[in-house]
Amino acid sequence: MQSVEIKGLDKLDKALQEILDEAPEARRELHERLADMLEQEIHKAIASSSLNDSRGRVRRWQVKHVGSGGGYAAIRPAGSKEGAEIGPNGPGAITNYLEYGHKIRQSKSGKAYRSRIKVPFVSGFHFYDTAAPVAEAQAIRMAEEFANQLAAKIGGTG
């Protein structure tokens, strides 16, 4: 009887199974590191903007999140889960006003009032937009390192 034998497949199969068993923990660890990096970049962007955050309140409001399955990392304003106020005066709303700007409300009194502010809209500080390109480049580098580590484990050199 004729046959074809390929030696080493059992070794590869064992290495792949080990990687699949470790994958959820490794993926969560990667996303934890990504969340830490995102938090640092947002804090740097807030500090370097012209926003007066000398007490660090706006920076404290920006909280890192990792998915329950470890599948994503994000940074966003504190919400009800963190015990923060929600609504028009909550961290999310104020962060949004600071990021994108806001309309200046008109006086509702019937008095002859002349505002010192001569613009209809306050420009935002765009600290999320400032942090995005730097964070994206670092995230790509971190993901490539993660992929290289997985490849090394498959190849048996890890």
N, C-alpha and C positions, 0 to 999 in steps of 0.2 A: 504494500500500500504506500502510496506517495503522500508526503505531508510537507508542510512548510512550518518551520519553527522560527519564532522570533523571540530571542532571549532578551530579557530586560523589561518586557511589558509589565510583568508583575511588580517590578520595582517602581516603574512609572505610575502604575495604578495605585500602589501604596502611597507614593508621594502626593498624588492628586487627592486621594482620600484624606490625607492629613491636612492638606491645604483647605479642603472644603470644610473639614471639622473646625479649623481655626478661623475660617473666613468671617463669620459673624463678629467675633471678638476683635479681629484685626480691623474690620471695616468700622466698627464703633470707635476703636482707638484712633483711627485716621480721622474720623469726623470730630472726635473730641479735640484733637490737635488743630484741625481746621477752625473749629469754633473759637478756640483760644486765640488763634492768629487773627480771625475776623474781629474779635473783641478788641485786641490791641490796635489794629488798624483804624477802627472807628474811633477809639479813644485818642489816637494820634491826630486824626483828621479834625476832631472836635477841638483839641488843644491848639492846633495850628490855624484854625479858622479865626475870624475876628469876633467870634462869639465870646462874651464874657462869662466863662464858666469857672470862675476862681474857686468856688466851693465844690466843684465836681458833680453837681447835681445832675446835669444833663448826661454826663458820662456814666454815672451810676444807674441812670434809667435804662441804658442800653445793655440788654441781657443776652447772653449766649443761650442757644437752644440746640439740642441734638435730638434727632428723631427717636421715638420709643424703640424702634428696631435698629437704631444706629445708622440709618440710611441717608441722613442729611444733616447739615450744620447750617445754622443761621444766627444772625444777631438782629434783635428787634427791640423796640421799647417794651418796658415792663408792662405786664397786663394784670388781669384779675388773679391769675394763678400765683403771681409773686406778691399778692396783697396790695397792689397799687390801685390807686383811684382810676376809674374808667370814666369816659365821657369827655366833654369839651375841655375840661381842666386837668385831665389825666396825662400821664407821661407820653402815651401814644399820640394824643392830639397835639400836645405842645411840641413834641419832636417833629411831627408833621409840619406844624407852623414854622418851626425854625429851619427845617430842611428846605421847604418849598416856598416859604414866604406866606403872606396873608394880606387880605384886604384891610384897609383902615376904615373902621366904622365911622359913620357920619353922626354928628350930634343930633340927638332926638329932641332936645329942648327947643322951645320956640324962641329962645333968646337969640339976639344978634351975636353970635359967637364966631370968631375968626380963628381957625386952627393955625398953629405954627407949622404944622406938617403940610407940605404942599404937594405930596405925591399920593396917588390913590392906592398904592400897593407897596408893601414892604418886601424887599428881595430876601430870598432865603440864603442860608449859609452853605447848603449843598455838601455837607460833610460826608454823607453816604456816597454821593457821586464822586467825591474826591478820593475816598478810600477804595472804591470798586476796582479800578485798574491795578493798583498795587496788590490788593488782596487776590485778584484773579491770577496774576502772575505767580504769586507765592503758592496759591492753591494748585495750580498746574504743576509746579515744581514738586510739591509734596505728593501729589497723585502719581507723578512719574517715579519718584523714589519708592512709593508703595508698590507700584507695578514691578519695578526692578527687584524688590525684595521677594515678591511672589514668584517672579521668573527664576530667581536664584534658588528658591526652595524647590521648584519643579525640576530644575537642572541638577539638584542635589548638592549645590555649592553653598547653600544657606544654612 
